[in-house]
Amino acid sequence: MEDFETAISAYYRLDPERDRLSTWGLLESLRTTELLDRFLPAPPAVVHDVGGARGAYALPLARNGYQVHLIDAWQPHVEAAAAASREQADAPLSSASVGDARELPFGNGSADAVLLFGPLYHLLEREDRVVALREARRVLRPGGILLAAAVSRYASTFDGIQSGDISDPEFEEIVVGDVRDGVHRNIDPEKHPNWFTLTFFHRPAELRDEVAEAGFADVELVAIESAGAYATDPECLAEASDRDAVLRAIRRVEAVPELLGASPHIMAIARRL
């Protein structure tokens, strides 16, 4: 497995995603927040945000009364989350620390919910992803809920066609690899930061199978952005009526099996029995 420090931290050092969820990734943020609102237990439930980066979801959850423990594999992300937590002193994170999704620093049954919004991207081997999912199950209380995000196997195909990058032979070679084995290899993120970084791209069935193999039952898959990712001008999301219409349209088809792989991101929702 390619090393995180050498293959992935080079990308994150460029900080290309600092404002992603409020700009070109706004639809992903809106839909993820919607799914959190729908599936999380009521505050003050305990949430372990594993791979929480700068706290894009952890910090609002803390403001809403949740007890949120954030971990991330990259120290600068944790430092940024901790600094932002201090700025909301009336509703800080319960903790923010560097950690590995495959060996969580939490006790058995310590959480009401676990978020995996990133770890499944960068664990390239199935065995490592299943270990991370089993760790999530271990720290969940009976009845606790898992929300785990994955990148679709076909995300770069659709994105490359939309952006025009598919005509670049170097990018097309990456896409061929994505479709072949699911491993997205951008070997020069400094040259092409918009081509993301070393990542595993899931088929929907693979995601479902991995979550089930980790011991979860009744695994539900939903598309996060669905067709909205490729057909929506981000500016239209600024208008409440247009934004709500887009979100309603996505909600109607979010679980249609034939459309899951066309969404850039897919969410698995499951409970520990």
N, C-alpha and C positions, 0 to 999 in steps of 0.2 A: 504494500500500500504506500502511495506517495506520501511524504511527510507533510504535516500541516504547516510547520514553520516555513519550509522552503517552497512549497507549492501554492499555499493559500494566503499566508500572511502578507506576501508581497502584494497581493491584490488589495487586501484590506488596508495596508499602509497608504495606498493611494487615496483612500477614503472616498471612493466614488459613490457610495450609497448613503452618505450623511443625510441628504435631504430627499432620498428616493421615495419614501412613503408619504411625503407631502407634495410630491411633484409627479413624476412619470409613473410612480408606483402607488398613486393615491387610491386607485380602485382596489388593489390588493389590500391596502390598509383598511378601507371602508368595509370590505367584505370580511376580513379577518376579525375586525372589531364586532361586526354583526354576529359572527359565529360565536365569538366569546360571550357576547351578551345572551345568546340563545342557549348555550350549553353549560356554561360555568354555574356552579352552585352560588347561592347568594353570599355576599360578604357577611362576616369577616372570614370567609373560607381561606385556607392556606393554599397558595399556588407556588409551585416550583417552576420558574421560567428557565428552562434549560436551553442554552444557546441564545440568551436574551439580548445579546449585543449591547447597544446603548440604552436599552430599556424602552424601546418604542411602544411596547404593550405593557411591560411591567410597571412603568411609572404611572400611566393612567389607571391601571388596576389598583395600585396603591392609593391613588387619590380617591378611588371609588370605595375604599374601605377594606380591600383585600390585604392579607398578609402575604407579601410576595418576596420570595427568595430567588434572586437572579444569579445564574452562573453562566460563564462564557469561557471559551477556550483561549481567547485573545485578551491579554492584559489591558491594552488601551481601551477596548470596549468596556471592560469592567470599570476602569477608572472613570470613563465618561459617564457611565450609569451611576456610579457612586456620587460623582459631582452633581449630577442632575438631581439625585435623590436628596442631597443636602439642600438644594435650592427649594425643595418642597418640604420644608422642615415639619409642617403640620401633618404630612402624610408620606413619610419616607419609606423606602424599601426596607424590608425586615433584614435583608443582607444582600451583599453583592460580592461575589468571589470568583476567582479563576477556578475552573474545574473541567472535568472530562465527562461527557454524557455517558460513557461506559462504566464509570465508577463514581456515582453521585455521592456527595458528602452529606447525605441526609439519612436519617434513620428509617427503618421499616415502618410503613404506614403513617408517614409524617405529613402527607399532603392530601388535600381534597381534590386537587387537579394538578396535572403536569402538562406543560406546554413544551413541545419539541418543534420549534420554528427555526430550523437551521441545522441541527446535528445530522439529520438524515441526508442532508445535501452533501456533506463533506466526509461522511464515512463511506468509502468506496466499496468496501467488502460487505456482502450480505451478513456474514457472521458478526461483524462489528455493529451493523445496524440493529440486528436482533438483540445483541447484548445491551445496546442502549435502550431499546424498547423494554427489555426485561428489567433493566434498572428502573425505568419509569414505573413499571408495574410494582416493583418491590416497594417503592417509596409511597405508593398510593394506598390509601385506606380502602377497605372493602366498599364498593360502590363509587369509588373515586373515578374521575374521568380523565382520559387522555385526549389531547388534541395534538396531532402530529402532522406537520406540513411536509410535502415533497414537491420537487420540481418534475413536471411531466417529461416523459421520454421525447416528446415531440415539440417541446417549447422552442428550441432553437430553429427548427424547421419553419414554424409559423412566424417567429420573430424575424428570421432572416429574410423571408419573403416580404414581410411588411416593411422592413427597414431598407431593403435593397442589398444588404450585406451578403445575401446568398450568391450574388454574382462574383464575390471575391473568392478566388480559389482556396485561399488559406482558411476562410471561414467555412466554405463548403466542405473542406476536409474534416473540420471539427464536427460539422453536422452529420456527416457520414458515420463518424465514430459514435456519435450520440445514438443514432438509430441502431447501429450494429450492436453495441454492448452497453449502452447507457452511461458511459463515462465521458463527460464533457471536458476536453483538454484544451484550455487556452494557455499555451506555454509562455506567452509574453504579455501579461496583463498590463505592463507599462505601455506597450505599444497599442494595445486594444483593450482598454479597461471596460468598454461597453460590451465586450464579449464574455463577461463574467470570469469565473475562475474554475479550478478543478472541482468537479461536482458530479454526483451520481444523479441521473435522471430516471425516475421510476415509470414503469408501466403501471396503470391503476391496479391491475391484478397482483403485481409484485408487492405493492404497498399493503394491500389487504392481507396477502399471505404472510408478510413479515410481522405485521401487528398480531395476527392470529397465532403465528408460531411463538410469539413472545408470551402467550398465555391469555390474551384478551379475547373476549367473546362479543358477538353481535357488532362486528366492525362495520361502521357506516362510512362511506366515501362521498364527499361532495366537492364539486369544483369551487375554487375560490373566485377567480375572475371570469371563468367561462368565456363565451364569445365576446364579452365586453372588452377583453384585453386587446382585441384586434380590430374592433369596429367602433370604438368610442374615442372621440376627441377629448383629451383630458379637460379641456376648457369647459365642456358641457357639464362636467361633474360639479362645477362651481354653482350652477343654477339648481336650486333645490328640486324644482319640479322635474327637470331632466334627470338629475341624479337619482331621484326616487324611482323614476320610471325604469332606468337602467337596472337598479338593484332589484326591483320587482321582477323584471324579465329574467335576470340571472337566477333569482330564487326559484322561479318556476321550473327551471331546467337543471338546477344544480346537481341533482342526483341521477340524471338520465345517463345510463351506462355508456351509450354510444358517444356522448359528448365529453366524458371525463378527461380523456387524453388530450383533447384540444385546448384545455385550460392550462395556462402556464404553471399554475400551482394547484395542488390537490390536497384536501384536508381529510385525514382519517380521524374519526371520532369513535372511541371505544371506552368501555368501563371495566374496571377490575371487579370481578364477582366476589 
